[in-house]
Amino acid sequence: MDDTRQSDRVPLNCDVEFKRHGDARYKVDLLDFSPHGCCISPPIRVEEGESISLRIPDMEAIHGRIAWVRDWKAGIQFDHSFHEAVFELVVRRLEGPSATS
């Protein structure tokens, strides 16, 4: 795992939908989130470099790739970063009362 990040990550604990190309969808724990990427705890083994998508309720899919894997945690780098205002809106939605399981 590379500790050099483009921006700080917001710690979270909520469920989002995770999908690898050609695979089923899985519910995963979203552990932290930034405009450039996030950390998830997937229920399946993933490998660095895999293309994935995440779906936050009421949003379009977020595409990215697995940047690192350590045990049952994986870092994702988004294909396209969020604009700061959009990022803040998404974080508020994820931190809301319905975001936690």
C-alpha positions in Angstrom: 0.0 0.0 0.0 1.3 3.4 -0.9 0.8 6.0 1.9 1.3 8.9 -0.5 -2.3 10.0 -1.3 -3.6 12.8 -3.4 -6.0 13.9 -0.7 -7.2 13.1 2.8 -9.8 10.3 3.2 -13.0 10.6 5.2 -13.5 7.6 7.5 -16.9 6.0 6.9 -18.6 2.7 7.7 -21.4 2.0 5.2 -22.4 -0.5 2.6 -22.1 0.1 -1.1 -22.4 -2.2 -4.1 -19.2 -3.6 -5.7 -18.8 -5.3 -9.0 -15.8 -6.7 -11.0 -16.1 -6.9 -14.8 -18.1 -10.0 -15.7 -18.8 -10.9 -12.0 -21.8 -10.7 -9.7 -22.5 -7.7 -7.5 -21.5 -7.8 -3.9 -22.3 -5.6 -0.9 -19.1 -4.3 0.6 -18.1 -2.1 3.5 -16.9 1.3 2.4 -14.2 2.2 5.1 -13.0 5.5 3.8 -13.5 7.8 0.9 -11.7 10.7 -0.9 -12.3 12.5 -4.2 -9.7 10.2 -5.8 -10.4 6.8 -4.2 -11.6 4.8 -1.3 -10.9 1.7 0.8 -13.3 -1.2 0.9 -13.6 -4.5 2.7 -14.7 -6.9 -0.1 -16.2 -10.4 0.8 -14.1 -11.9 -2.1 -10.5 -11.9 -3.0 -9.5 -9.1 -5.4 -6.2 -8.4 -7.2 -4.3 -5.2 -7.9 -5.1 -3.8 -11.3 -8.6 -5.3 -11.6 -11.3 -2.9 -13.0 -14.2 -2.5 -10.8 -17.3 -0.4 -10.2 -19.0 0.9 -7.0 -22.6 1.9 -6.7 -23.7 4.3 -4.0 -27.5 4.4 -3.7 -29.2 6.9 -6.0 -25.9 7.5 -7.9 -24.4 6.3 -11.2 -21.6 3.7 -10.9 -18.2 4.9 -10.0 -15.5 3.2 -12.0 -11.9 2.5 -10.9 -9.3 -0.1 -10.4 -7.8 -1.9 -7.4 -4.7 0.0 -6.4 -3.6 -2.2 -3.5 -4.8 -5.2 -1.5 -3.9 -6.1 2.1 -5.7 -9.0 3.8 -9.5 -8.3 3.4 -9.1 -4.6 2.6 -8.5 -3.1 -0.9 -7.7 0.4 -2.0 -9.5 1.7 -5.1 -8.3 4.5 -7.4 -11.2 6.1 -9.2 -11.0 6.5 -13.0 -12.3 10.1 -12.6 -11.9 12.2 -9.5 -14.9 13.9 -7.9 -15.1 17.7 -8.0 -14.8 18.9 -4.4 -18.4 20.1 -4.1 -19.8 16.8 -5.5 -17.5 14.9 -3.1 -18.8 16.8 -0.1 -22.4 16.1 -1.2 -21.6 12.4 -1.5 -20.0 12.3 1.9 -23.0 13.9 3.5 -25.2 11.3 1.9 -23.0 8.5 3.0 -22.8 9.8 6.6 -26.6 10.1 6.8 -28.6 7.9 9.1 -29.6 5.5 6.4 -26.0 5.0 5.2 -25.0 2.6 8.0 -26.1 -1.0 8.0 
